Amino acid sequence: MSALAGNASLEKAHPAPGSITTTFFESIDILRGFAALSVVVYHVIEHFQWRGFPSIGPLAWFRVGWMGVDLFFVISGFVIGLSAFAGIDRSGTAGFQQPFMTRRLARIVPLHYLTMLVFVVFIAPYLLFHDFWLNALAHLLFVHNMHPQLHGAINGSNWSLGTEMQFYVLMLLLAPWLRTGRVLTIFLIFLGLSWAWRALMFYFIPISSSTGPFQLFFATTQLPGTLDEFAAGILLARLLRSPVAGFWIRDFRGRVAALIIACATCWLMWSIYWDHASYWDKAYMVIFWRSLLALAFAAILLVTISTPIKGLLRKILTPFYYLGTISYGIYLWHLPVLMPLKKLEWLEPWRALWITITITCLLASLSWYWIEKPLIGHFRGKRLTP
């Protein structure tokens, strides 16, 4: 025991001089809320076949609101990376694992299980008579995203939770190396694996006439295919732990540079996408474009955490911070709300949108105060509660 404790203490390390030591950035909640609402609006547009929704201007973003999931992945890579690295700093490579995974499970599991139950009982009870135990077990173990018949079968949007949970397991194994390994090596390995996986899927999975691009979407969103998005967040976490972090976070010149990079990458990402919006029939889009999307989101994330938001502006943005706080609930509750509305053929899409957002936010608020917040407080302790 003493020998193991001694080794663990040697694995601890102090952050580099000039690095940013905090692991909590409140302004990220703005991006979380935006990502969740993007997915909600996108699903309303798709399910109600809302052809009149704007295709130009800022609102056109919501026609591709599925990108909100990719934004979640980049944010997750950043936040989980910071959390794991700080855990190793405190407890060593062995000591960080148990509290790290306990907190992740406490955060993601309870609401996932509750919304599954609600969906099966009230929205799709036919699932009780259609491979129920196989379906339920796969969702309970977060492997439902690995089979096309189970992918999103219960509360469709939770397919991404399988990818997310598998990323947590990967971090459990690789965090010590990701914390100290060469940034260029990490970047090339993660980028190469994601490109290789998506290329393999593109050339071996044809787009079906009956299911469209679903099979290709299912295959390319497995964890190997999303490694570049998680890596974008992880490398940003490494940047904040480096000696140059102060330049990007506290120096006005660094903030301006980050803003220029964010604007340039977003413009490039957006331009390429709209010129090739059919997406799934183009190899270069399927294989490479999501890496550009990840870079754009990482740049936006850097701008967000480096921008001071205080005083009147902070008060004005309070509702957006709150949406970020309940964003996980918004993401999981919106389809159980939307699916029954879809059956009302007389319901206009714009009315369905506001009804969906209102009821979803209400349910997300209730589940936050009754389920999520108490569990977070229990497992993280008051010292880590914002």
C-alpha positions as CSV (number, residue, x, y, z in Angstrom):
1,M,0.0,0.0,0.0
2,S,2.7,2.5,0.9
3,A,4.7,1.7,-2.3
4,L,1.6,2.3,-4.4
5,A,0.8,5.5,-2.6
6,G,4.4,6.7,-3.1
7,N,4.2,6.0,-6.9
8,A,0.9,7.8,-7.1
9,S,2.3,10.9,-5.5
10,L,5.2,10.9,-8.0
11,E,2.6,11.0,-10.8
12,K,1.1,14.3,-9.5
13,A,2.3,17.5,-11.1
14,H,1.9,21.2,-10.8
15,P,0.4,23.1,-13.8
16,A,3.0,24.8,-16.0
17,P,3.9,28.4,-15.0
18,G,1.6,30.8,-16.8
19,S,-1.1,28.2,-17.3
20,I,-4.8,28.7,-16.4
21,T,-5.5,26.6,-13.3
22,T,-9.3,26.9,-13.2
23,T,-11.4,24.0,-14.5
24,F,-14.7,25.8,-14.5
25,F,-15.8,28.4,-17.2
26,E,-19.3,29.6,-16.6
27,S,-19.6,31.1,-20.1
28,I,-19.5,27.6,-21.7
29,D,-23.1,27.3,-20.5
30,I,-24.1,29.8,-23.3
31,L,-22.7,27.4,-25.9
32,R,-24.4,24.4,-24.2
33,G,-27.8,26.1,-24.3
34,F,-27.3,27.1,-27.9
35,A,-26.3,23.6,-28.9
36,A,-29.3,22.1,-27.2
37,L,-31.8,24.6,-28.7
38,S,-30.2,24.1,-32.2
39,V,-31.0,20.4,-32.0
40,V,-34.5,21.0,-30.8
41,V,-35.3,23.5,-33.6
42,Y,-33.7,21.2,-36.2
43,H,-35.9,18.3,-35.2
44,V,-39.0,20.4,-35.3
45,I,-38.1,21.5,-38.8
46,E,-37.4,18.0,-39.9
47,H,-40.3,16.2,-38.2
48,F,-42.9,18.8,-39.4
49,Q,-41.2,19.2,-42.8
50,W,-41.1,23.0,-42.3
51,R,-40.3,24.1,-45.8
52,G,-41.0,27.7,-45.0
53,F,-38.3,28.0,-42.4
54,P,-35.6,30.5,-43.5
55,S,-32.8,29.1,-45.7
56,I,-30.7,32.3,-45.7
57,G,-29.6,34.6,-43.0
58,P,-28.7,33.7,-39.4
59,L,-31.7,31.5,-38.9
60,A,-30.5,29.2,-41.6
61,W,-28.2,27.7,-38.9
62,F,-31.1,25.8,-37.4
63,R,-31.6,23.9,-40.7
64,V,-28.3,22.3,-39.8
65,G,-28.9,22.3,-36.1
66,W,-27.7,18.7,-35.9
67,M,-24.3,20.3,-35.7
68,G,-25.2,21.1,-32.1
69,V,-24.3,17.5,-31.2
70,D,-20.8,18.1,-32.7
71,L,-20.5,21.2,-30.6
72,F,-21.4,19.1,-27.5
73,F,-18.6,16.7,-28.4
74,V,-16.0,19.5,-28.7
75,I,-17.1,21.0,-25.4
76,S,-17.0,17.5,-23.8
77,G,-13.5,16.9,-24.9
78,F,-12.5,20.2,-23.4
79,V,-14.4,19.9,-20.1
80,I,-13.7,16.2,-19.5
81,G,-10.0,16.8,-20.5
82,L,-9.6,19.6,-17.9
83,S,-11.4,17.5,-15.3
84,A,-9.3,14.4,-15.9
85,F,-6.0,16.3,-16.0
86,A,-6.8,18.1,-12.8
87,G,-7.8,14.8,-11.1
88,I,-4.4,13.4,-12.0
89,D,-2.7,16.5,-10.7
90,R,-4.4,15.9,-7.3
91,S,-4.5,12.1,-7.0
92,G,-2.1,10.6,-9.5
93,T,-2.9,8.3,-12.5
94,A,-4.5,5.6,-10.4
95,G,-6.3,7.8,-7.8
96,F,-8.2,9.9,-10.3
97,Q,-10.1,7.1,-12.0
98,Q,-12.7,6.2,-9.4
99,P,-13.9,9.7,-8.6
100,F,-13.7,10.7,-12.3
101,M,-16.0,7.9,-13.5
102,T,-18.3,8.2,-10.5
103,R,-19.0,11.8,-11.4
104,R,-19.5,11.1,-15.0
105,L,-22.0,8.3,-14.3
106,A,-23.8,10.4,-11.8
107,R,-24.1,13.2,-14.3
108,I,-25.3,11.2,-17.3
109,V,-27.0,8.0,-16.2
110,P,-30.1,9.0,-14.0
111,L,-31.7,11.4,-16.5
112,H,-30.9,9.0,-19.4
113,Y,-32.7,6.2,-17.6
114,L,-35.7,8.4,-16.6
115,T,-36.3,9.7,-20.1
116,M,-35.9,6.2,-21.5
117,L,-38.7,5.0,-19.1
118,V,-41.0,7.9,-20.0
119,F,-40.4,7.4,-23.7
120,V,-41.2,3.7,-23.6
121,V,-44.2,4.0,-21.4
122,F,-45.9,7.1,-22.8
123,I,-44.5,7.6,-26.3
124,A,-43.7,4.2,-27.8
125,P,-45.2,1.4,-25.7
126,Y,-44.9,-0.9,-28.8
127,L,-41.2,-1.2,-27.9
128,L,-42.3,-3.4,-25.0
129,F,-43.2,-6.1,-27.5
130,H,-40.3,-5.7,-29.9
131,D,-37.0,-7.0,-28.7
132,F,-37.5,-5.0,-25.5
133,W,-34.9,-6.7,-23.3
134,L,-32.2,-6.5,-25.9
135,N,-33.0,-2.9,-26.7
136,A,-33.3,-1.9,-23.0
137,L,-30.0,-3.6,-22.0
138,A,-28.1,-2.0,-24.9
139,H,-29.4,1.4,-23.8
140,L,-28.7,0.8,-20.2
141,L,-25.1,-0.2,-21.0
142,F,-24.6,2.7,-23.5
143,V,-23.8,0.4,-26.4
144,H,-27.1,1.1,-28.3
145,N,-25.2,3.3,-30.8
146,M,-23.2,0.2,-32.0
147,H,-26.1,-1.5,-33.8
148,P,-28.3,0.1,-36.5
149,Q,-31.5,-1.5,-35.2
150,L,-30.9,-0.2,-31.6
151,H,-29.4,3.2,-32.6
152,G,-31.8,5.8,-31.3
153,A,-34.6,3.2,-30.9
154,I,-35.5,4.6,-27.5
155,N,-35.6,8.4,-27.4
156,G,-33.7,8.8,-30.7
157,S,-31.4,11.7,-29.7
158,N,-29.7,9.7,-27.0
159,W,-27.6,7.8,-29.6
160,S,-24.9,10.4,-28.8
161,L,-24.9,9.3,-25.1
162,G,-23.4,6.0,-26.2
163,T,-20.6,7.8,-28.0
164,E,-20.1,10.1,-25.0
165,M,-19.9,7.3,-22.5
166,Q,-17.4,5.4,-24.6
167,F,-15.3,8.6,-24.7
168,Y,-15.4,8.7,-20.9
169,V,-14.0,5.1,-20.8
170,L,-11.3,6.1,-23.4
171,M,-10.4,9.1,-21.2
172,L,-10.2,6.8,-18.2
173,L,-7.5,4.8,-20.0
174,L,-5.6,7.5,-22.0
175,A,-5.9,10.6,-19.8
176,P,-2.3,10.2,-18.3
177,W,-0.8,10.1,-21.8
178,L,-3.1,12.9,-23.1
179,R,-2.0,15.0,-20.2
180,T,1.7,14.9,-20.9
181,G,2.1,13.5,-24.4
182,R,3.3,15.5,-27.3
183,V,0.5,17.7,-28.7
184,L,1.4,17.0,-32.3
185,T,1.5,13.3,-31.8
186,I,-1.9,13.3,-30.1
187,F,-3.3,15.5,-32.8
188,L,-2.0,13.3,-35.7
189,I,-3.1,10.0,-34.1
190,F,-6.7,11.2,-33.3
191,L,-7.0,12.9,-36.7
192,G,-5.6,10.0,-38.6
193,L,-7.9,7.5,-36.8
194,S,-11.0,9.5,-37.4
195,W,-10.2,10.1,-41.1
196,A,-9.3,6.4,-41.6
197,W,-12.5,5.2,-40.0
198,R,-14.8,7.6,-41.9
199,A,-13.0,6.7,-45.2
200,L,-13.4,3.0,-44.5
201,M,-17.1,3.5,-43.7
202,F,-17.7,5.7,-46.8
203,Y,-16.2,3.2,-49.3
204,F,-17.7,0.1,-47.7
205,I,-21.3,1.3,-46.8
206,P,-23.4,2.4,-49.8
207,I,-26.2,4.9,-49.5
208,S,-29.4,2.8,-49.5
209,S,-32.4,3.7,-51.6
210,S,-34.7,2.7,-48.7
211,T,-32.9,4.1,-45.7
212,G,-31.0,6.9,-47.4
213,P,-27.7,7.8,-45.7
214,F,-28.7,6.5,-42.3
215,Q,-26.3,3.5,-42.4
216,L,-23.4,5.7,-43.2
217,F,-24.4,8.2,-40.6
218,F,-24.7,5.4,-38.0
219,A,-21.2,4.0,-38.9
220,T,-19.3,7.3,-39.1
221,T,-20.6,8.6,-35.8
222,Q,-19.1,5.7,-33.9
223,L,-16.3,6.8,-31.5
224,P,-13.4,6.3,-34.0
225,G,-15.2,8.7,-36.4
226,T,-15.7,11.4,-33.8
227,L,-12.2,11.3,-32.3
228,D,-11.2,14.5,-34.1
229,E,-14.0,16.4,-32.4
230,F,-13.2,15.2,-28.9
231,A,-9.5,15.8,-29.7
232,A,-10.2,19.5,-30.6
233,G,-11.5,20.0,-27.1
234,I,-8.7,18.0,-25.4
235,L,-6.0,20.0,-27.2
236,L,-7.7,23.2,-26.2
237,A,-7.6,21.9,-22.6
238,R,-3.8,21.3,-23.1
239,L,-3.4,24.8,-24.4
240,L,-4.9,26.2,-21.2
241,R,-2.4,24.2,-19.2
242,S,0.5,25.5,-21.2
243,P,2.7,28.5,-20.5
244,V,1.1,30.4,-23.3
245,A,-2.4,30.1,-21.9
246,G,-2.3,33.6,-20.4
247,F,-1.8,35.2,-23.9
248,W,-4.9,33.6,-25.3
249,I,-7.1,34.1,-22.2
250,R,-6.0,37.3,-20.6
251,D,-4.1,39.3,-23.2
252,F,-6.2,41.5,-25.5
253,R,-4.0,40.6,-28.5
254,G,-4.6,36.9,-27.9
255,R,-8.4,37.4,-27.7
256,V,-8.4,39.3,-30.9
257,A,-6.3,36.6,-32.6
258,A,-8.7,33.9,-31.3
259,L,-11.7,35.9,-32.6
260,I,-10.1,36.2,-36.1
261,I,-9.3,32.5,-36.2
262,A,-12.9,31.7,-35.1
263,C,-14.4,33.9,-37.8
264,A,-12.1,32.6,-40.5
265,T,-12.7,28.9,-39.7
266,C,-16.5,29.4,-39.3
267,W,-16.7,31.2,-42.6
268,L,-14.7,28.5,-44.3
269,M,-16.6,25.6,-42.7
270,W,-20.0,27.3,-43.5
271,S,-19.0,28.1,-47.1
272,I,-17.8,24.6,-47.9
273,Y,-20.8,23.0,-46.4
274,W,-23.4,25.0,-48.3
275,D,-21.6,24.4,-51.6
276,H,-21.7,20.6,-50.9
277,A,-24.7,20.3,-48.7
278,S,-25.7,16.8,-50.0
279,Y,-22.7,15.8,-47.9
280,W,-23.1,12.0,-47.7
281,D,-22.4,11.3,-51.4
282,K,-19.1,13.1,-51.3
283,A,-16.0,11.4,-49.9
284,Y,-14.1,14.5,-49.0
285,M,-17.1,15.9,-47.0
286,V,-17.6,12.7,-45.0
287,I,-13.9,12.1,-44.4
288,F,-12.5,15.6,-43.8
289,W,-15.1,18.3,-43.3
290,R,-16.0,17.4,-39.7
291,S,-12.4,18.1,-38.7
292,L,-12.9,21.6,-39.9
293,L,-16.2,21.8,-38.0
294,A,-14.4,20.7,-34.9
295,L,-11.7,23.3,-35.4
296,A,-14.3,26.1,-35.8
297,F,-16.1,25.0,-32.7
298,A,-12.9,24.8,-30.7
299,A,-12.0,28.4,-31.8
300,I,-15.5,29.5,-30.8
301,L,-15.0,27.8,-27.4
302,L,-11.7,29.6,-26.9
303,V,-13.3,33.0,-27.7
304,T,-16.2,32.2,-25.3
305,I,-14.0,31.3,-22.3
306,S,-11.6,34.2,-22.9
307,T,-14.3,36.9,-23.2
308,P,-15.0,38.6,-19.9
309,I,-18.8,38.8,-19.3
310,K,-19.6,41.0,-16.4
311,G,-22.0,43.6,-15.1
312,L,-25.1,44.5,-17.2
313,L,-24.1,42.1,-20.0
314,R,-24.0,39.2,-17.5
315,K,-27.5,40.1,-16.3
316,I,-28.8,40.3,-19.9
317,L,-27.4,36.9,-20.7
318,T,-28.7,35.3,-17.5
319,P,-31.5,33.3,-19.4
320,F,-28.9,31.9,-21.8
321,Y,-26.7,30.8,-18.9
322,Y,-29.7,29.1,-17.4
323,L,-30.5,27.3,-20.7
324,G,-26.9,25.9,-20.6
325,T,-27.4,24.7,-17.0
326,I,-30.5,22.7,-18.1
327,S,-29.1,21.8,-21.5
328,Y,-28.7,18.1,-20.8
329,G,-32.4,17.9,-19.9
330,I,-33.4,20.0,-22.9
331,Y,-31.5,17.5,-25.1
332,L,-33.1,14.4,-23.6
333,W,-36.7,15.7,-23.1
334,H,-37.4,17.3,-26.4
335,L,-38.2,14.2,-28.4
336,P,-40.6,12.8,-25.8
337,V,-42.4,16.2,-26.1
338,L,-42.1,16.5,-29.9
339,M,-43.2,13.1,-30.9
340,P,-46.8,13.3,-29.6
341,L,-47.2,16.8,-31.2
342,K,-46.2,15.3,-34.6
343,K,-49.4,13.3,-34.6
344,L,-51.5,16.5,-34.6
345,E,-51.6,17.0,-38.3
346,W,-53.4,20.3,-37.9
347,L,-50.6,21.8,-35.8
348,E,-48.6,24.4,-37.6
349,P,-44.8,24.0,-37.3
350,W,-44.2,27.4,-35.6
351,R,-46.7,26.6,-32.9
352,A,-45.2,23.2,-32.5
353,L,-41.8,24.8,-32.1
354,W,-42.9,27.1,-29.2
355,I,-44.9,24.4,-27.5
356,T,-41.9,22.0,-27.7
357,I,-39.4,24.6,-26.4
358,T,-41.8,25.6,-23.5
359,I,-42.7,22.1,-22.3
360,T,-39.1,20.8,-22.8
361,C,-37.6,23.6,-20.8
362,L,-40.2,23.1,-18.0
363,L,-39.3,19.4,-17.8
364,A,-35.6,20.1,-18.0
365,S,-35.9,22.6,-15.1
366,L,-37.8,20.1,-13.0
367,S,-35.3,17.3,-13.7
368,W,-32.4,19.7,-13.0
369,Y,-33.7,20.7,-9.5
370,W,-35.1,17.3,-8.5
371,I,-32.5,14.9,-10.0
372,E,-29.4,16.4,-11.6
373,K,-28.5,19.1,-9.2
374,P,-28.9,17.0,-6.0
375,L,-26.8,14.2,-7.5
376,I,-24.1,16.6,-8.7
377,G,-23.9,18.1,-5.3
378,H,-23.7,14.7,-3.6
379,F,-20.9,13.4,-5.8
380,R,-18.9,16.5,-6.4
381,G,-19.2,18.2,-3.1
382,K,-19.9,21.9,-2.4
383,R,-16.3,22.9,-3.2
384,L,-16.8,22.0,-6.9
385,T,-20.3,23.4,-7.2
386,P,-20.3,26.7,-9.2
